[in-house]
């Protein structure tokens, strides 16, 4: 729902590392960020906003999967086709959330999450592709993928997150219909809390 604050995302992709010079999307040299450090950041935000759920965004298996959060209350677990079967991805994410006692919000990578274009011509016109992504060989999701994957993930988590706005993609009539149908379907389900259990 527009205008409803679900939580505070305190960090995105804490596993991303690079050299001492940083170099783009990085949190520092490998090992700089740990779940313990991210948890301390969640704790700091909770001191300021005690009733606001705090989360961190990363795939469930991408960041210290053998360790757990104690303060961060949910993760945003973003799916794209390269992660494998969507149902297996969902089930594995839910299993980690149960183990750690936190909630999970799934996400879709609309602009880079479809079947990759690896046929030698980067045009993303093949099956499971709806136009070029933000960088090669990534492709945009089809309306069918948005609907199917959105239902599978959205009904399992405490919400469904989609990011990377592109006006042409969003305003496409087929995509608009897929978003509308998905929103109506998810709105008819019982709500789930994004607070830790």
Buried (B, 14 or more C-beta within 10 A) or exposed (E): EEEEEBBBBBBBBBBBBBEEEEEEEBBEEEEEBBBEEBBBBBBEBBEEEEEEBBBBBBBBEBBBBEEBBBBBBBBBBBBBBEBEEBEEBBEBBBEBBEEBEBBBBBBBBBBBBBBBBEEEEBEBEBEBBBBBBEEEBBBBBBBEBBBBBBBBBBBBBBBBBBEBEBEEBEEBEEBEEBBEBBBEBBEEEEEBEBBBE
